[in-house]
Amino acid sequence: MLWPLFFLVNSIHAELCQPDAENAFKVRLSIRTALGDKAYVWDTNEEYLFRAMVAFSMRKVPNRETTEISHVLLCNVTQRVSFWFVVTDPSKNHTLPAVEVQSAIRMNRNRINNAFFLNDHTLEFLKIPSTLAPPTDPPVPIWIIIFGVIFCIVIVATTLLVLSGIRQRKRKNKGPSEMDDAEDKCENTITIENGIPCDPLDTKGGHINDVFMTEDERLTPL
């Protein structure tokens, strides 16, 4: 009596789970690519784990808390590890909407990947977009980095302003001293007329060189 029922159930499952069937999803795994020499063999135990993870994901969807492992059907399993699966509703003998299955898989994608030591690139749900990796927090807060950059800019600008001011002061102080030195040189220059050294006119003190004074000027008192 049980054999006819068993064949009937299998035939119903075969009709529900078919490639490109309504609400069916194809999965492709690249175990050797991901794990290399540590790759495991895909067998019925791995299939059971996959069905359990899908049932676990579906139980997190509202009104799907009663989903069991037996409600997840796999078909067309290949040696290169690809297969199709559907999630059924035994009470109505049909598959659950693809939107609900897709939402459940996306919410628990990381849990499913970790169960098989894979990621979104090596465990592919072909009709379900890959989930984005959670943003990683930088080891140093961003505001500290921004503050450090601004602080460095202020320090460099202040240093340049100080150096520029020092250079300008040196130039101002150097100008008058050079002028004074030039005047002193001019004052100390001795003129030689006919082999006789003559003092130039002292323009600052108003003194006249005695060499150029006439005899009357020299004898006549003022």
Buried (B, 14 or more C-beta within 10 A) or exposed (E): EEEEEEEEEEEBBEEBBEEEBEBBBBBBBBBBEBBEEEEEEBEEEBBEBBBBBBBBBBBBBEEBEEBEBEBBBBBEBEEEBBBBBBBBBEEEEEBBEBEBBBBBBBEBBEEBBEBBBBBBEBBBBEEBEEBEEEEEEEEEEEEEEEEEEEEEEEEEEEEEEEEEEEEEEEEEEEEEEEEEEEEEEEEEEEEEEEEEEBBEEEEEEEEEEEEEEEEEEEEEEE
